[in-house]
Amino acid sequence: MPYAAQLSLQEAMGPTMEEVVFLHDHVLLLTCLMTMVILMFTITATMTTLTHNDPSEEVEQLEAAWTAAPIMILILTALPSVRSLYLMEEVFDPYLTIKATGHQWYWNYEYSDEIHISFDSYMLKTQDLQNGSPRLLEVDHRMVMPAGLQTRIVVTAEDVLHSWAIPSLGVKVDAIPGRLNQIPLATSRTGVFFGQCSEICGANHSFMPIAIEAIPLFYFEQWLSSEQ
């Protein structure tokens, strides 16, 4: 969960978000180094021009370095970016598939691998919240999944564009009517993770939150049996 006066990203609660945080820190470091190098080149070029009558040799060296440095920076940025994109999109032997369908303005979840379970998830009103439950984020029926195992989330919409997003898990996928988008989802621990629709989908766009409850596999199988 975010906290007051937070400046950094939310704490990573899954492998996808860990990749996002790593890439963010990596690119930020390269940006700082690039700024320092450009500043150094600028100062060196200026001093060379002012202190030498024939600065052509020094300028040529600076131009060569000025050309090579951005190429190296692009390579150092591209390689981890491609790796992160691959890991964020590829689904590796999922334990479970859950279909999330966006409606105006609630989510429907459907489990259909072995048994069929389907339910709607509406935002809880303020007067129905229990102590400690976040306002505008808690729902009446949470999406339940096993912790530590990869789950395939298939996302679509029934009416207009929606977006299924969980910041702490590094997940954001568009829900498009007539189209199925899939994304891998895994948590590194048990707990409840909150998100919201990240697409301006209508008047009540801000009132269709997402709540995921990750529980141990043993309890998840018991939950499946109780929902039949």
N, C-alpha and C positions, 0 to 999 in steps of 0.2 A: 504493500500500500504506500502511496506517496505521503509525505509529511510536510508540515508547514515550512516555508522558506527553503524548500528543496531546490538545489541547483543541478545535481547530477541526475543520471537516469535511475529509474527504479531498480531495486535490487533484483538481480537475475534469479528467477525461480525455475528455470529450465535450460536445457542445452542450447536452444535457439537464441534465447536472450543472452546467454553467455557469449555466443558468437557475435551478437550485435554489439555488446559492450566491448569485447576485444577489438572488433573492427573500428569502433568509435575511438578508443584510446590509441590504436595504431595510427589512424589517419590524423588524429590531433597531434601526435608526436611528430609525424612527418610535416605537418603544417608549420609547427614551431621551428623545425630544422630548416624548412624551406625559407621561412621569413628571415632567419638569421643568415642563411647563405646569400640571399638576394641583397640584404643590407650590406654584407661584407663585400660582395661584388660591386655594388654601387659606390661604396666608399673607396674601394681600391681603384676603380676606373676613374673616379673623380681626382684622386690624388695623383694617379699616373699622368693624367692629362695636364694637371697643373705643374708638375715637377719635372717633366721630361719634354725636351724639344722634339724628339722623335719617338713617340710612344707606340709606334705601330706594332712592334714585337709583343709588348706587354698586352696591348689591346687584343691582338690575335689570340693570345693565350686565354684571356678572359672570355672572349667570344666562344672559344672551344669549350671552356668549362661551363659557360652559360647555356650552351646547347646540350652538353652531356648530363648536367645536373637534373633538368626536368625529365629527361628520358628515364633516368634511374628512379626518380620519384614516382613516375607513372607506373613503372614496373613494380616497385615496392607497394604501391597502392592497389594495382590490378590483381596481383596474385592472391592476396588474402580476401579480396572482394569476391572474386570468382568462387573461391572455396566456400565462403560464407553463403553466397547465393545458392550454391548447389546443396549445401546441407539444410538450408531453410526451405527448399522446394521439394527435395527428394524424399519419398516415403519408403522407409526400409522395413519390410516385413511387419506391418502393424498388427498389434494384438487385437485391436477393436476398430470398427468404423462407426462413426456417428455422423448423421446428416443434420445440419443446422439450416433451418429455413427462416428467412426474415419476413415478417409481416408488419403491417402498420397497426400497432407498434408493439410487437412482442416477438419472441423467438420460439420456434418449435424444434424440438430435438427428437430424433428417431434413431433407435438402436435396432438393427435388423440383420446382424450377422448370423446368429443362431436362433434367437427369440426376438419377437417384435414388441418393442416398447416405444411409445410415442407420447409426448406430453408438451404442453405449452408452458412458457416461462414468462411471467409478467412481473413488472416492478412492484415491490411492496410499497404501499402508502406509508407516509410518515407515522400515522397513528398505529400502524401494525408492526412497526419495527421493535425488535427486542433490544435489550441493552448491549451497546457495542456494535450493533449492525450499522453499516454505513448508509447514510441517506442517499437516495437516488441510485444506489448500486445493488442493494439486496433484492432478491427475487423470491417468488413463492415456491418455485421448483428449480433447484440448481441442476446444472448438467454434471453428472457424476462420472468419474473416470478413474482407472487404476493409476496410482502413482508409480513413477519409475518405468513405465512401459509406454512404448510409442503407440499413439492413437491417430488414426486417419480421420480428419475432419473434412467432410464434404459440405460445401456451403452453396446455397442458392437463395433466391428470393421469390416470393409469390406475387408481388405487386410492383414495387419500385426498387431502385438501387439501395442496398444497405451495405454495411461493412462490419464484419465480425472481428473484433480486435481485443486482445488481452495484452496490455503493455508489459506487465511483469514476466510474461512468457515469450515476448517478442513475436507475437502473432498478429497479423492483420491481413485479412483477405476479403475481397469484394464479393458481395452477394448480388448476383445478377439474374433477373428473371429469365428463365429458359436456358440457363447455362449452369453447369456444375464446376466449381473450383475446389481443388483439394489442397490440403496443407498438413504437414506432420505436426503433431502436438505431443509433448512429453514434459513432465514435471520432475524436478530433482528431489522433491520432498512432498509430503502430504500437506494439505491446507486448503484454504478457499482463496480463489483468485478472481478478481473483478475486472470487468472491462465495460465498454459501451459501444454502441453503433457509432462508427466513425465516418458516416456518410450523411450529408444533410438530406434526409429522406422524407421530411414533412414537418407538420406543425408540432408533433410530439416526438421528434427525433431524439431529444435528450432524455426521453423517458422509456427507453428500451435497453436496459443494461444487460450485461452478461455476467453470470456467476458460475464458476467451475469449482467443484469440490473434488479434490484428488484424495483418494483413500487407498489403503493397502489392498492388494489383490484379493486376499481372503474375504475382506468385508465387502469388496465390490461384487464378488460372486454371490454373496449373501443378499446384497441389494438387488441384483438382477433377479434372483429367485423370488424375492418378496414383491417385485413389481409385475410379475407374470399374472 
